[in-house]
């Protein structure tokens, strides 16, 4: 007999059974079950097997949730996103540093207001879930109330979310800066309040080196030593102008990453967004310290920052996940983000297969966040976060799915032509929290 279960789900399933060390392993590790049965209990995976093997062991066959015709994959993992920037996504005409001054900082100034932060947190989580993202590593603003509001909303949904208050004490508007002591104290209070509460985790979040004085980075190092199981989330080598600015601000350091490494901020739970213009020594440091990077294709293209080198990341054995990077990124949708990642690879003569792309968006992203023991595939004991995808919601998609030869081609068509319309439902911790055709479409189930 199967172990006890409380929910049974039928459909087509795709996941990866183990973490890959190189792209050549991915086809061996990929698992596709065209007609499968997923059993859940208490928000955890009990088993995934072929329907023919499992149906005779069902206690209540009439209660099976039937998703035949749909593709079920582990919930998408977004390894870099700014929730306050949701309301200025698609801002025109600037590169990174000018974009921050003209758009980002003014928008973030509003998050001193708890009501505004709460409203935008609810909207932000709705956008994640309606696009199939069940886990994210998230920037707040410098205001503690921005993080309180986000964590409160995520906690109600029992989401696995990592977030943190921006730490910033220089080279930014006065209305968004703080002293190192204030930053330390407010961050410590947030850690005490939220870290490891339910499925929530805290990330120390210095915005980037240019807005961090040596004194502030010293406080981040102190917090990392005091709370070694927290995450570190920041930006690295996104824009050539930014890199030159860092060199002028920290002349005693050998490069941009060395600023963080000097303050002992690299490591297993350190995630560096962008990493577009890394030196060889910086790739070595990321590997040697077991740090991770977030590849953000839509924002790198939108701000004209450059092309992330996927092949080099594999070659240097550096963990990597996908980041939508809203609001410089132009979509919450992981399918559209992966499609832009494919184009970034093509411009460098690297062909990003659908198999590899979905790996980065699921188990690879979980590994980058040091969460692969909890999420990322359908192995027994994993948390039941997954997304149900309708692969053909338009006439064009229906035609291309019909003339695709195998699951690899079907998934590539899905990632190339897909968008939020393809997300049929999203499940978090064994509960359906969003569905496309609900009566109150667009609302988070149970989260109103």
N, C-alpha and C positions, 0 to 999 in steps of 0.2 A: 504493500500500500504506500501511496505517497504521504509525505508529512502533512499535517493538518494545514488546511488553507481556508481562507475566507472569501477569496475572489478568484475567478477563472476568466481568462481573456483569450479569445481566439483571433488569429490574424497572421499576417506575414511579419517576420521578425528579422532584424539585422543588427548585429553588434560585433565586438571584438572580444575574444576570450582571454587575451593577455596583452600587456604592454609591449610595444614593438621597439626594438633597438635600431632598426633601419627600415626604409620603405619596402625593401624586398620581402620582409616578413609579413607584410600586411595581408596579402591574399591567403596565406596559410592561417592567420589568426582570425580572419573574418568568418563570421557564421551567419548564414542565411537559411532560414526555415520558412518555406513558402506557405505551409499550413501548420501553424504552431499553436501550442497551448502554454500560456503563462499563468502560473499560480502564485498568489500573493497571500500574505498573512501579516497583519499588524504593520503595514507599511513596508514590508520587506519582501524580497523575491524568495519564493520557495523553490521553484524549478521552472525551466523552459525546456520543452520537448516537442517532438512531432505530435500532431493531433492524433494520428493513428495509434501512437504508443500510449498517449495519456487519457484518451476519452473514456476507456473502460474503467478507469480509476476515479472518475468523477462521482462525487456523492450526489450532486444536484445538477445534472446535465442541462436542465431547463434554465438554470441561472447563469449560464456562460454568457459573458458580454461578447457579442459577435462583431468583430472588426474585419471580417473577410473583405478583400478588395483594398484594404489599407495596409500601409507599411508602418510598423511600429519600431522605433529606434530609441535608444537611451536619450534622456533629456539633454538638450544642448547646453554646453558649458561656455559661458562668455567670460573670458579671462581679463577683460579690461573694458570698463564702461563708466561714464560719469552721469549719475542720475539727474543732477541739477541742470545739466546741459540739454536735457530733453526739450526744453521749451525754446532753444535757439538752434536746433538742428537745421542744417541747410542754410547757414548764414554765409552770405556771398563775399567773395573777392579777396581773401587775405591768405597769407601763409601764417605759420604757427604763432610767432611772437606778436604780430599785429592782430591776429585773430583773438588771442587772449585778451589784449587790451581793449579792443573795440566791442567784442561780443560777450566773451566768457565772464570776465570779472563783473561787469554790470549785472548780468543775470544772476550770478551767484550771490550778489549782495542781498537778494531778497530772502535768503534762507535763514535769517535771524528770526523770521516770523514762524512760529510753530504751526500755525494754521496753513500757511503756504507750503511749508515743508511736508505736512501731512497730506495735503491734496496732491502734491506732485509725486509723493512716494506711492500713493495708491495708483495714480495714472501710470507711473513708471513700471510698477510691477505688473499691471495689466498689459502693458506693451511687451514685457518679457514673456509672460505666459501665453499671450495670444500669438506669439511667434515661436513657441516651442522651447524657450529657454527656461530651464528649471534651476540652474545654479549660475551665480555671477559673482565676480570680484568687482566691487563698486566704489567709486570715489563719491564722497559727500562734498560738503563745503567746509570752510573753516569754522562754521558754527556748530556746536555740539547738538543743537536741536535738529539739525539736518539729519544727523545719524540716528538720533533717538526716534525720529519719525519713520525713517526707513526700516530700522530694525523692528519697531512695533508692528508695522504693516506686514513685514515678512514673517514675523513670529506668529501672527494670527493664521497665516497660510501654512505654517510649518515648513517653510522653504529652507533649503540649504543655501545660505547667503553669507558672503564675507564682505565687510565694508569697513570704512574708517573715515574719520574726520580729517580734512586737509590740514596739514601742519605747514605754516608759511609765515615768515617773519621779516621778509625783505623783498625789494624789487617787485612790489605789487602795490595796488592802491591802499592807502591808510585804512580804508573801511574794511579791508580783508586781511590785514596783518595782525599779528599777536606777538607777545614776547615769548621767548623760549620757555620761561617758567609757566606762563598761562597755557601754552600748548601742551606741556608735560602734564600739568594738573588736570586739564580738561580731558586729555586722552586717557589718562589713568582712570579717571572716573567712568568714562565710557567702557573701558575694558572691564572694570569691576561690574558694571551694570549688564553688559551684553555678551561678553566673550564666553563661548561654550554654553550659552543659554539655549536650550533646545537644539536646533540645527544651525544656529548662528555662530559666526566667528568674527574676530576683530583683526583688521589689518592696519598696522602703522602706516600712515599715508603722507609722507612729505611730498608736496606737489612735484617738484623736481629740484635739482641742485641750485639753479639760479635764484629760487625763492627761499632757499635754506641757508642761513648763516652757519658758520662752524659751531656756534653755541647751540643752535637748534638741532643740528645733526648730532651733537653730543647728547642732547636730551632723547633723541630717537634711539641712539645706541643704548642709553640707560634703560629706556623702556623695553627694548628688545632683550636686554640682559635680565630684567626683572620678570618679563613675561615671555619666555623663550618659545612658547607654543603659538604665539601670535604670528600673523603674516606681515610681510613688508611689501608695499605696493607703491610704485612710483614710475617715472618716465625716464627713458634713456636713449640718447642719440637718435632723436626723431628728425631733426632738421639741421643742416650744416651751420646756419647762423647761430642756432642754439648751442651747438658744440663749441664754436669759437667763443661764445659768451662764457661758457663754463670754464674754458681754459683761462680766460682773463680773470675770472673770479677766484679760481683755485690754482694759481700758478705753481704751487708746490706739489701738486698731484700730477701723475703721469698721463692722465686722461680722464674722460667723463666717468667711466665706471670706477676708476680708482678713487674718486670722491666717496662713493658709497662703500666701496670695499675697505677704505681706510677707517671708516666709522663702523665697521663690522656689520654692515647692513646687507651683505650678500648671504646666500644660504638656501637651504632646502625649501623654505616657504617664502622666499623672496621672488617677486614677479616684476619684471621690468618691461614696460610697454614700449613697443616700436622697434628699437634696436636695428634701425635701418642702415646706419653708417658706423659699424663697429670696426675697430682695429683687430688684428689677429690676436693680440695679447688680451683683448677684452673677451673675445670668444673663449680663449683658454680659461680666463678667470670665471666666466659663467659656468663652464663645464666643471672646473676644479672645485667650485663652491657648491655645486648642485643647484644653482639658481635656474630660474625659468624665464622665458620671454613670452610676450603676447604679440602675435602677428595681427596687425590691424589694417587690412588692405583698403577698406573704403576710406578711412581717414587719411592714410598715407597718400592715396591718390587725390582726394578732395583738397588737401592742403598743399599738394605738390611737394611732399616731403622726400619721396624716393621710393625705391623698390626693395622690399625685404627679401633676403636671400634664403629661400627655403632649403636649397641643396646644401648650402654651407651650414645651416642649422643642424641638419641631419649629420653631415660629415663631422661636425665638431661635437656631436652627441650632447646637444643642449636641449632640455625639455622645452616644448612649445605648445601653446594653446592659441585659439582664435579669439580676438577681441573685436566687438563691433565699434567700440570707442565712440558711441554717441556722446556729445553732439558733433564732433568733427567727423565721425563716421556718419554715414547718411542713411542707415537703416538699422532697425532692431532685428531684422530677419537674418538668421544664420544661413539659410539657403542662398540669399542674395549676396551675403558676405563671402561665402565660399566661392560663388561665381566670380567675384572680383579677385579673390585670391588666385583662382585659375588664370586670370588675365595677367596678374602680376608675375606668375610663374612663366607664362608664355613669352613675356617680354624679355625673359632671361634664359629662354630655351629650356625651361623646366616644365614638364607636363604634370600638373596636379590632377591625379585621377580622382574619381568620386570616392573610391575606397579610401584613399589617403585623406581626402578632405573630411569625410565623415568621421574618420579616426580622430583627427585634430579637434573636431567639434564635440566629441564625446569622450572616449576613454583617454585620448591624448591630452585633452584639456583638463580632465580630472587628474591625470598624473602631474601636469604642470602646477596644479593647485595643491598637490599632495593630498588629494581626496580619492585616489583610485581604489583605496580599500573600502570606500563607502558608496561610490557612484560610478557610472561610466559604462556599465554593461549589465547583462541579465544573469550573472552568476548568483547562485544561492547565497542568501544572506545580505546581498546588496540592497540599498534603499531603492524603493520602487518609484523612481522618477523616470518618466518616459513621455514620448510625444507620438501621437497617432497622426500619420500623414496620409492625406488623399493625394495620390500621385498624378491625378488627371482631373483638374477642375476647370479647364478651358478646352475648347475644341482643338486648339493647337497642341496642348499637352496630351489630349486623348490620342491624336493622330501619332505623335512621336512615341508615346508609350506603346502603342499598338505595333509600331514597326521597329521597335528596339529588340535586339536579339537576346539579351541576357540581363541579369539583375544589375551588372555593372553599368551597362549602357542606360538602363532605365533610371538608375540613380544619378547618372551624369546629366541626363535630360531634366530630371527633377531639380538638381542643383543649379542648372543653367537657366531654366525657364520658371522655376518655382518662386513663390513669395508667401506672404501671410495667408493667402486664400487656401493654400495647401495644408495648413495646420488644422486638422479636424478636431483634435482635443489634446489637452495637456494634463498630465497626471503628476502630482507631487505627493510623495510619501504614501502612495497607494490610494490617493483620492483624486478624482477628476475635478480640477479647479478651473478649467476653462474649456468651452467647446464652441465650435464654429456656429452651429445651428441652434444654440440655446434660445429660449424665448426672449431673454433679455440679452441679446447679442452684444458681446464686448465686455460684459461684466464678469468679474471674478467670482466663481461659485464659492459661496460661503464667506466671501471677503468684503461684503458691502458694508 
